[in-house]
Amino acid sequence: MTQIRIFGHQNPDTDTITSAIVTADIEQQLGNEASAYRLGNIGAETQYALEHFGVKTPELLETLEDGADVILVDHNEFQQSAENIEMANILKVYDHHRIANFQTEGPLYYRAEPVGCTATILKKVYEENDLLISKEMAGLMLSAIISDTLLFKSPTTTEEDSVAAQSLAEMADIDIESYGTEMLKAGASTKDKTAEALITADAKSFEMGQRTTRIAQINVVDVDEVFERKQELEDAIHSQIDQEGYDLFVLVVTDILNSNSRVLALGTEAQSVERAFDVSLDNNSAVLEGVVSRKKQVVPQITKALS
C-alpha cells in the first residue's frame, strides 16, 4: 500500500501541524499507511503544545514526487501548499478556509466547514467513524482550537469550536484557561526573532483579482516591542516584495490580550488597506480596533478593496 503524506500549509501554525498529526492517526486507525509532514519550521507555540503532550514534530517534506498520494489539512490554495502539489494525487482535504485556486484531475473527499479550526472538524471525523481519541490527540486538537480562536476571543470562533474544546479538555485532562494562556504566551515573544523570521513565520499569499497579496500575522502581548523594529521590518518586507513581486504586503501584529491589531502595509497597493478598513496609514501603519482574524477580518476586506 502506498504511503499517504499528510500536511498543512507553508509556514505552519499550530492548527496545521496538529491537524496533520491527528489526520495521520485517523487514517492509521482506518487501516491506511499515512504519515504527517510539515512544510516549514514550527513556532514556539506549536513546540509548546507538542512537548506538553509528548508528541514528536513531523518530518519536513523535502520533495513531493508526481502522483504522490496526499491529504491536505488546514489549506487548499495551491500557492500555500507543497511545491509540485498540482501533480500530486489529492485524496482528501480537511479545511476551514475559503476555496480558491484549487482543482484536481479526479474526484476526491473534500470537507470544508465554516468553523474556527480544522481540529473541530477532525474531532467529528473521529466520532463519525467510531475511532479512539487518545489523550495526546485530544490535547493536540484542543491546542489547535485555542490557537486559531485566540482562546475563543476571535470572531471566527463558533459554538462548535467551544463545545469541541470543552469535550477535548476533559479527554486531555487540561484546564483550558491556564493551559491556553501559557501556550499563547509561549509563542508571543519576538525579541529573539529576526525581522525576516517575524514576517515569514505565519505568512500566506493570496491572489486577489490581478494582484498578489502577502499577509503575515504575529500574535503578541506587546505590540510596541515589534514596532520598535519598524525600519528593520520594512527593509525585510521590501526585500520580499522585490524577490517575489508582491503587489501588497501586510504585516498584522495582533495583541492577544486586548484583541486589537496594528498593521504595517507596503507595496504599490498599500493604499488599499485604507479603503479596506476606513483608516489612514501613518508612516505605512494603522491601528485596527477589534481586528484579530486574518481569515475573517483581513483577507475579505482587502480582497474587496482590490476588486
Steps between C-alpha positions, in 0.01 A plus 500: 500500500631846408572728792275804524676828577297740711594865540368850549608833356843659474623694805306260720304610806363288783180397320692394189755286688260340746236436233755314288593283799138439596397418143785250475368335817150485348629345178706244688199396706311461172768256383698729268873567494529870571751742650489865601745748348571871525590757235718719720636564845259501793458791742539517876126472559475178302813364665344568840194293409699211355731483800213526747331193352819311416448491123787514251528776243405375150776447248569778250365419153798560274354386166165390368523269203247498217194290581568483875192428711436794733243639739489876556403650833436861600542634146405444138655783295786359295731799557487423874574131455793274414706557190367287213164455677316528169661171392405312817201269544293688758283245682337722763486855629401614849481877521320802645618771260372645175537280191716657229749395232419135557425230246571130457500251215267258677236491773599521863363527853481870580381624836495873572291641781453858625650439843792663676744213473572188293528298822131562571422315177743218575343432839175428315684270259620291795149478637333427167736206446480380862877542545699536820611849598810462715596753767783619276281554194234670714766734637630586155150575366427715804827688445404569139159637597652723767757627250265571211232661717747690722346332803148560360551877453516489120183572297569177312404307814178300465288313751634178349857605585409580860309176553776293339764670714316429823465133410864471392619671819329230703661226290843660533453590868585865431380830649428700186561849639832435672642270231376722218648815649840338549498353150415833335762682707760243395464614142466872572859611566671668203829620649699194394367497142646673195287737295494244218378233741223725626362576155522141374408285801125520432462650153266405219470610137166582342403568141258793516381582151810581297711568807704282732471583868714365782348520848712411803373490857675507836318442829664692785442637848700817427437668163751777571774237536450418132465855368818612674660311211283660232784600266651153523161347421443734205839411354419130527156550343640705210749220437212249482304727266800535269573128499145369462325785319225555757269792425413531867662373819307542824647413837226460763628526857223376729475578871363174644417662833304802373368353173624775268756508220745745350590457136802590293410525129751531217495460123339672204153416633561606860225762481245222455537437875357847563196419287464155653485620861403866465823612667788728406848354484746699708853423386366176342324391820153507654317359802206269425269495800346160573678328210667168591409256222689496171247260347182685594601861563797565272496287184136570399533874559820538301366277224198729467716810503715363218205388287 
